């Protein structure tokens, strides 16, 4: 009897422990699994994405990293054919500010896709209502990078082909043997022209030096001419003064020009000096003049009589 009682007690303890464990597992499943979501209330939103590749039913909807709902269905094509529509179920107690942006995000390059909600800056004045259709965007993921990388590789191949074609044409045409010879001849002509130009420059320097010397000499001659002109001006001024005085009857020149007696005496003096000199000076000019006058008087009547 005691043995039977102890066994029952042990069985009760084991059963209670198992029941508690199952209860804890159920709580964990409800808390961390999707079973508990069946007990929450939601409101629906529809987001239009241009591309929702990788976004599956049941994917999370995150607001600032916190889960606020889930994707209730897979992407559906829009009737117009421009993108897809993705239905969302948002927790009823979550209010999303108007103007928030919805985008398709990814947990790393190879992670699962989710819908990320980015709220606008500032204090919200209104919130998105139920059953609203919103335009969304898509972030770049690994598949996008792979697709763009394929396009980039194609463009790179075309660029390499164009470069190869250009290099081939350059080698065949621009860098041909004939063009290289012409280029070599042009360089040689250029060197010759440069040497001739240097020699001409040296000659020009000599000519410039000689021209400088000539200009200095010309300047000196011009200065001498200026001095001579100044002296000539002084002489002309003096002669002008003498002529003015002679014209007005002043000075020796005026006396010689106006007084005939003084002019005759001066003429006689010059004749006596020429004839006898200074040491043997005699006044023979007066005698000659008297004799000439007498001869003129003697011959005058005869000439008159003949007439």
C-alpha positions, 0 to 999 in steps of 0.5 A, a space after each residue: 500500500 505505501 509503495 502504491 501511494 509513492 508511485 502515484 505521487 511520483 507520477 503526479 509530479 512527473 505529469 505536472 512537470 511535463 504539463 508545465 513544460 508544454 505550457 512554456 513551449 506553447 507560450 514561446 510558440 505563441 510569443 515568438 511564432 506566427 501562431 500568436 498573430 492570429 489573436 491580433 487585429 490588423 488593417 490593410 494597406 496596398 503598396 505598389 512597387 516597380 519591382 518586388 523580386 524576392 518579397 514573399 508572403 509572410 515577409 515582415 514589415 518593419 518601422 525603424 527596425 520594429 516589426 509592425 505587420 507582415 506581407 499578407 500575399 504575394 506580389 500581384 501585377 497591376 492592371 496597367 502593367 506598371 509594377 506590382 501590388 503588394 498587400 500588407 497587414 499592419 497591426 491595428 495599434 500602429 499608426 503610420 505618419 502620412 508621407 512615409 516611404 515604403 521600400 523593399 529592403 534586404 538583410 544584407 546582400 543574401 538576406 531575406 526581403 522585407 518591407 521597410 517603412 521610413 517616417 518623414 522628419 518632424 511631428 506628424 500631422 496626419 496618418 495613413 488610413 486603412 485600405 490606402 494604396 501607396 507608391 513604394 520604392 525598391 532598394 538595391 540588392 544582390 540580384 540588382 547588383 548582379 543585373 547591373 554588373 551584367 550590363 556593366 560587363 557588356 558595356 565594358 566589352 563594347 568599350 574594349 572592342 572600340 579601343 582595340 579598333 581605334 588602336 588598330 586604326 592608329 597603328 595602320 594609318 596614323 603610325 604607318 611607315 610613311 607617316 613616321 617618315 614624314 614626321 621625322 622629316 618635319 622634325 628635321 626641318 623644324 630643327 633646321 628652322 630653329 638653328 636658322 632662327 637662332 643665327 638670325 637672332 644673333 645677327 639681329 643683335 649685332 645690327 641692333 647694337 650698330 643701330 644703337 651706336 648710329 643713333 648715338 652718333 646721330 644724336 651727337 650730330 643733331 646736338 652739334 647742328 643745334 649749337 651751329 643753328 644757335 650760333 647762326 641765329 646769333 650772327 644773323 641777329 647781330 647782322 640784322 642789328 648792324 643793318 638796322 643801324 646802317 639803315 638808320 644812319 648809325 655807326 661806321 658802316 652807315 657813315 661809309 655808305 652815306 658820306 662820300 668824302 670819307 668813302 673817297 679817303 678810305 679808298 685813297 688810303 687803301 690804294 696808298 697802302 697797296 702801292 707803297 706799303 706801311 713803311 714807305 707810305 705816301 699820299 700818291 693817290 691824291 696826286 694821281 687823282 689831281 693829274 687825272 682831273 687835269 687830263 680830263 680838263 685838257 681833253 674836255 674842250 677838244 672833245 667839245 670842239 670836235 663835236 
